[in-house]
Amino acid sequence: MKPIRSMVAVMAGALLALVLTGCGPTGGTITLVNESSYLLKSPTISLGDGNEDQLVPGGSMKSIVDKDVAGARVKFSMDGGGDGKVTISRSGSWFLGTWSSSLISVQNGDSVVVTVRNKTE
């Protein structure tokens, strides 16, 4: 009788662990915040519905996804390029006046914020 109780306890514990790990939060949000004095053109977040014509100074845009994502990107353009004008809180690169982030991972309810600020001398 003792081995059966032990086996039932182990199976109940394993079932509880599966239920708890499967019920956690998934997905998350990516937010692009423009704290600079420049207009960001064609800002996009490659997940959810993050797509605008422009992002004015002081503006922000958010994209929400309900499942874990390992390869989202944020992009925007600036007139005359922005490499010497702004700093960005995430890693990325400029090419022909368009900034593109490195791949961003969003999982377990994460909230990722990409902030654009004026470059200080």
Stockholm file with secondary structure:
# STOCKHOLM 1.0

chainA/1-121         MKPIRSMVAVMAGALLALVLTGCGPTGGTITLVNESSYLLKSPTISLGDGNEDQLVPGGSMKSIVDKDVAGARVKFSMDGGGDGKVTISRSGSWFLGTWSSSLISVQNGDSVVVTVRNKTE
#=GR chainA/1-121 SS CHHHHHHHHHHHHHHHHHHHHHTSCCCEEEEEEECSSSCEEEEEESSTTCBCSEECTTCEEEEEESSCEEEECEEEECTTCSTTTEEESSCEEEETTEEEECCEEECTTEEEEEEEEECCC
#=GC SS_cons         CHHHHHHHHHHHHHHHHHHHHHTSCCCEEEEEEECSSSCEEEEEESSTTCBCSEECTTCEEEEEESSCEEEECEEEECTTCSTTTEEESSCEEEETTEEEECCEEECTTEEEEEEEEECCC
//
